[in-house]
Amino acid sequence: MASEELIPAATVILGRNGSSGLEILMLKRNSKIAFGGAWVFPGGRVDPGDSGSGELEKARSAAVRESGEETGLVVKHASMHVWSYWAPPQAQEMVTSGTKRRFSTWFFFAPAPANDLVTVDMGEIQEHRWLPPAEAIDLHRRAEIELIPPTWVTLHQLASHSTTESVTRAASGSFDPPQFVTRPIPGDPVILTWEGDVAYDDRSLRDSPGARNRLTMSAGNWFYERRQ
């Protein structure tokens, strides 16, 4: 069973303006560690030495530190904007594989520094790619890369933006970043729901009409819905 304890973590979505629009830095994790083989954004757990006056600022410091350790890029605190907050299902509700540890994670967005030459350690991180969000989602659909749900949903959100400036405006203009506290509905396919979904508090309403805030995880074709 997964651990009851939530481990504070942080991740930073690094974007740049490429020849065809917005590109996001994706890292492939070593297959022998947690979330092995998945393509993720730079990030990791919050360490005791990460500075800050509260949870959010400590997470910001952790995101800066982890991006440096995993990519060699120097990201400034001031360039980072809160994008979202993610919390996993309760331990007894975990229905997807990957890790028994449960991370509560702040997601930040930052434009990549001018010197965006990435250096990975070939330890925890094996590869890197700059990808347009829609292309990353399509690669996942074709089973060419592995994504975990928070990464997939974030890429889906980013796919509506064409520049780092657009993402920065969206992030900096939000006084209440979206929070994704996950509740899964087992079945075929598995559905992950978040607050606002008709079935969030009652799984029996899985197929009922009504509001949607969910990710339907059909094999090879994930689908995110959000509507009132």
C-alpha positions in Angstrom: 0.0 0.0 0.0 1.1 3.5 -0.7 2.4 5.6 2.2 -0.1 7.8 4.2 2.6 10.5 4.5 2.6 13.3 1.9 6.1 14.3 0.7 6.4 18.0 -0.2 7.8 18.5 -3.7 8.2 21.1 -6.5 8.6 21.1 -10.2 9.3 23.8 -12.7 7.9 24.0 -16.2 10.7 25.6 -18.3 9.5 27.1 -21.6 11.2 28.7 -24.6 10.0 30.3 -27.8 11.0 27.9 -30.6 10.8 28.1 -34.4 7.3 26.6 -34.3 6.1 28.2 -31.1 6.2 27.3 -27.4 8.6 24.5 -26.4 8.7 22.8 -23.0 11.8 21.1 -21.5 11.1 17.4 -20.8 13.4 15.0 -19.0 13.3 11.2 -19.2 13.8 9.6 -15.8 16.0 6.6 -15.2 13.9 3.4 -15.5 15.2 2.1 -12.1 13.9 5.0 -9.9 10.4 6.3 -9.0 8.3 7.1 -12.1 11.0 5.3 -14.0 11.0 5.9 -17.8 8.5 8.7 -17.5 9.1 12.1 -19.2 8.7 14.8 -16.6 9.5 18.5 -15.9 12.6 19.2 -13.7 11.8 18.8 -10.0 11.9 16.8 -6.9 11.2 16.7 -3.2 11.6 19.7 -0.9 14.7 19.4 1.3 15.2 20.7 4.8 17.8 23.1 3.6 15.5 24.8 1.0 15.0 28.3 2.1 11.7 30.1 2.5 9.2 31.5 5.0 6.5 29.0 4.2 5.5 26.0 2.2 5.2 27.8 -1.1 8.5 29.6 -0.9 10.4 26.5 0.2 8.9 24.7 -2.8 10.1 27.6 -5.0 13.6 27.2 -3.7 13.4 23.4 -4.2 12.3 24.0 -7.8 15.3 26.3 -8.5 17.7 23.8 -6.9 16.3 20.8 -8.6 16.3 22.4 -12.0 20.0 23.3 -11.6 20.9 19.8 -10.4 19.0 18.0 -13.2 19.6 20.3 -16.1 22.5 22.7 -15.3 20.2 25.6 -16.0 20.2 28.6 -13.6 16.6 29.6 -13.0 15.9 32.7 -10.9 13.3 32.8 -8.1 11.8 36.0 -9.5 11.1 34.4 -13.0 9.0 31.6 -11.5 5.2 31.8 -11.4 2.9 29.4 -9.6 1.0 27.3 -12.2 -0.9 24.7 -10.1 -0.8 22.4 -7.0 -1.2 18.6 -7.2 -2.0 16.1 -4.4 -2.3 12.4 -5.0 -5.2 10.1 -4.0 -5.5 8.8 -0.4 -3.2 5.8 0.1 -6.1 3.3 0.0 -7.4 4.8 -3.2 -4.2 4.5 -5.3 -5.1 2.7 -8.5 -2.2 3.5 -10.8 1.3 2.1 -10.6 4.6 4.1 -10.4 5.6 4.6 -6.8 4.3 3.9 -3.3 5.4 7.3 -2.2 2.9 10.2 -2.3 4.1 13.6 -3.3 2.2 16.9 -2.9 3.7 19.1 -5.6 3.7 22.8 -6.5 4.1 23.4 -10.2 5.8 26.6 -11.3 6.3 28.1 -14.8 9.4 30.0 -15.8 10.9 31.1 -19.2 14.1 29.2 -19.8 17.3 31.3 -19.2 18.9 32.8 -22.2 21.6 30.2 -22.0 19.4 27.2 -22.4 22.1 24.5 -22.9 20.9 21.5 -20.9 23.3 19.1 -19.3 21.8 16.0 -17.7 23.6 13.8 -15.2 22.9 10.5 -17.0 22.0 9.2 -13.5 18.5 10.1 -12.4 17.9 11.8 -15.8 18.8 9.9 -19.0 17.6 12.2 -21.8 16.1 15.6 -22.5 14.0 17.1 -25.3 12.4 20.5 -26.0 8.9 19.7 -27.2 5.8 21.7 -28.1 3.1 20.6 -25.6 0.8 19.2 -28.3 3.7 17.1 -29.8 4.5 15.6 -26.4 0.8 14.6 -26.0 0.8 13.1 -29.4 4.0 11.1 -28.7 2.3 9.7 -25.6 -0.8 8.8 -27.6 1.5 6.8 -30.0 3.2 5.1 -27.0 6.5 6.7 -27.9 7.0 8.4 -24.5 5.5 7.7 -21.1 3.7 10.5 -19.2 2.2 10.6 -15.7 -1.2 12.3 -15.3 0.0 15.6 -13.7 2.4 16.1 -16.6 -0.2 15.2 -19.2 -2.8 17.5 -17.9 -0.2 20.4 -17.6 0.8 19.8 -21.2 -2.8 19.9 -22.2 -3.2 23.3 -20.4 -0.1 24.6 -22.1 -1.1 23.5 -25.6 -3.4 26.6 -25.8 -0.4 28.9 -25.5 2.0 29.8 -28.3 4.7 31.8 -26.4 6.3 31.9 -23.0 4.9 35.4 -22.7 1.4 34.0 -23.0 2.0 31.4 -20.3 3.6 33.9 -18.0 0.6 36.3 -18.3 -1.8 33.4 -17.6 0.3 32.3 -14.5 1.0 35.8 -13.1 -2.7 36.8 -13.6 -4.0 33.9 -11.5 -4.6 34.8 -7.8 -6.0 31.3 -7.2 -3.9 28.7 -9.1 -5.8 25.5 -9.8 -5.5 22.8 -7.3 -5.8 19.1 -8.3 -6.5 16.9 -5.3 -7.0 13.6 -7.0 -9.8 11.1 -6.5 -9.7 8.1 -8.8 -12.6 6.0 -10.0 -11.4 2.4 -10.8 -12.7 0.7 -13.8 -12.0 0.3 -17.5 -10.9 2.9 -18.2 -9.6 4.5 -14.9 -10.9 8.0 -14.4 -9.1 10.6 -12.3 -11.5 13.3 -10.9 -10.9 16.7 -9.3 -13.0 19.1 -7.4 -15.9 20.3 -9.6 -16.6 16.9 -11.2 -20.0 15.4 -10.8 -18.5 12.2 -9.5 -15.8 13.8 -7.3 -17.7 13.1 -4.0 -19.7 10.1 -5.3 -18.1 7.5 -7.6 -21.5 6.1 -8.4 -22.1 9.2 -10.6 -19.2 8.2 -12.9 -21.3 8.0 -16.0 -24.0 10.6 -15.0 -24.4 13.9 -16.9 -23.1 17.0 -15.2 -20.0 19.0 -14.5 -16.7 17.5 -15.6 -13.1 17.9 -14.2 -11.6 14.6 -15.1 -9.0 12.7 -17.0 -10.2 9.5 -18.7 -7.2 7.2 -19.1 -8.2 4.9 -22.0 -5.3 2.9 -23.4 -3.5 5.1 -25.9 -6.0 7.9 -25.7 -6.2 10.0 -22.6 -8.9 12.6 -22.6 -9.3 15.6 -20.3 -12.6 17.3 -19.7 -13.4 20.4 -17.8 -16.9 22.0 -18.0 -19.7 23.2 -15.8 
